[in-house]
Amino acid sequence: MNKLLIPLLFSTILSGCMTMGSEEANNSAVDPQSVNNGSANRMNSQGQNSNSAVNFQDSYRNKLLSNMGNAYQRRGNRSQSIKDVNYYVRGLMQELVGNLQYVNASTPVAVTNFVFLDGSFENSDLVGKQLSESFIHEVHKFGIPVLDFKTTDYIRVSQSGDFVLSRDFLELNSDLPIRYVVAGTLVRHLAGYMVNARIVGIDSKAVVASAQGFIPASVINSLISGSINDGIPLTSN
């Protein structure tokens, strides 16, 4: 090999190595902008975690409402032809859930009988009692613990039957961890009953959810009271 070509070849190789070294240095250099973006991403991630905790109850409520709505749509025409008190209570429950606050899976709820707005608040007819029974079912389905305060600490056995429920307050437990209560009023109309439902804090008396609905007279009249007059069952009104 020509002696003049050796220095030239060595110079070319050395130049290539220096070029590769400078590229690697440039590639390994820390970009200040990328550092800032990384810090911002970490801050955004922390903010998203806190927001997810805050929005947990809202997302759970929206998912439940969506599932309930889809179930009603699948019923189609059959739900339009068969409507009872439970059908209208489900609608009221959806509205309660839509503006519900503070109540969750760790706050026990009790459900009381609905009473007439123009009454003494000490009497309830069959409609008011059935509304409370239906709400016990709907609140339980929502995932909120429901306490049935009419349940005694024993089973009463007699010739008439076996019973665990009672309306005698002396037989009931007065020390229950009730946090909220479902209550409501009724107003008679010529076409049916206007229902005003709400969930109230048992200690604070604060209304944490409310709903209004209307039950047609045809549905009200389909309820048959346990009272019998000359062998004829009396309707609730």
Disulfide bonds with the S-S distance in Angstrom:
none
